[in-house]
Amino acid sequence: MLFQTNYRLVGDRSTERGKELMVLFMERGPSPGEIAHYIHVDGTGGTVITENSDIAELHDVAMAYSRFMEFEILPIRKAEEAVTDILKHFG
């Protein structure tokens, strides 16, 4: 299943805290099933697209980063896969 995880940085923006976050990123590597990772250019956070069969994988990531970020995790579908279902209701 595909998921879109939007995250927002929380807490102070000190250099020390930023270094702590980067160390954690380097230790953990990409999120399980990561397809793409985008950073919001306003500096507030980012969006990660993953494919996971078990939501526990994303829960683990959220818990690991929870002191640095708040998360919104949404199940998503590719548009071309959803069109048939959409047309059943609006066609």
C-alpha positions as CSV (number, residue, x, y, z in Angstrom):
1,M,0.0,0.0,0.0
2,L,1.2,3.5,-0.8
3,F,1.5,6.2,1.9
4,Q,2.1,9.9,1.8
5,T,3.8,11.0,5.1
6,N,3.8,14.8,5.6
7,Y,6.0,16.0,8.4
8,R,6.5,19.3,10.1
9,L,9.5,20.3,12.1
10,V,8.8,21.2,15.7
11,G,10.9,22.6,18.5
12,D,13.7,25.1,18.4
13,R,15.8,25.5,15.2
14,S,19.2,25.6,16.9
15,T,22.3,24.4,15.1
16,E,22.8,21.8,17.8
17,R,19.3,20.4,17.3
18,G,19.7,20.4,13.6
19,K,22.9,18.4,14.0
20,E,21.1,15.8,16.2
21,L,18.4,15.4,13.5
22,M,21.0,14.9,10.8
23,V,22.8,12.3,12.8
24,L,19.5,10.4,13.3
25,F,18.9,10.6,9.5
26,M,22.3,9.2,8.8
27,E,21.9,6.4,11.4
28,R,18.4,5.3,10.2
29,G,18.8,5.8,6.4
30,P,15.8,6.0,4.1
31,S,12.4,5.1,5.5
32,P,11.3,1.5,4.9
33,G,9.8,1.3,1.4
34,E,10.8,4.9,0.5
35,I,10.0,5.8,-3.1
36,A,10.6,9.6,-2.8
37,H,11.5,12.2,-0.2
38,Y,10.7,15.9,-0.8
39,I,11.7,18.8,1.3
40,H,9.4,21.8,1.5
41,V,11.3,24.8,0.3
42,D,9.9,27.0,3.1
43,G,12.0,25.0,5.6
44,T,9.0,23.7,7.6
45,G,9.2,20.0,6.8
46,G,8.7,17.6,3.9
47,T,6.8,14.7,2.3
48,V,7.8,11.1,2.0
49,I,6.1,8.6,-0.4
50,T,6.5,5.0,0.7
51,E,5.2,1.6,-0.2
52,N,4.6,-0.5,2.9
53,S,2.6,-3.7,3.6
54,D,2.7,-3.1,7.4
55,I,1.7,0.3,8.9
56,A,4.0,-0.7,11.9
57,E,7.0,0.3,9.7
58,L,5.7,3.9,9.5
59,H,4.8,3.9,13.1
60,D,8.4,3.1,14.0
61,V,9.7,5.9,11.9
62,A,7.2,8.4,13.4
63,M,8.2,7.3,16.9
64,A,11.9,7.6,16.1
65,Y,11.6,11.2,14.9
66,S,8.7,12.3,17.2
67,R,10.9,14.7,19.2
68,F,11.8,16.6,16.0
69,M,8.6,16.3,13.9
70,E,4.8,16.0,13.8
71,F,3.4,13.6,11.2
72,E,0.4,13.1,9.0
73,I,0.3,9.7,7.3
74,L,-2.2,9.2,4.5
75,P,-2.9,6.1,2.5
76,I,-2.9,7.1,-1.2
77,R,-3.5,5.6,-4.7
78,K,-2.1,6.3,-8.1
79,A,-4.6,8.3,-10.1
80,E,-4.7,5.8,-12.9
81,E,-5.6,3.1,-10.5
82,A,-8.3,5.1,-8.8
83,V,-10.1,6.4,-12.0
84,T,-12.3,3.3,-12.4
85,D,-13.6,3.6,-8.9
86,I,-14.1,7.4,-9.2
87,L,-16.0,7.0,-12.4
88,K,-18.4,4.5,-10.8
89,H,-19.6,7.3,-8.5
90,F,-19.4,10.3,-10.8
91,G,-19.6,8.8,-14.3
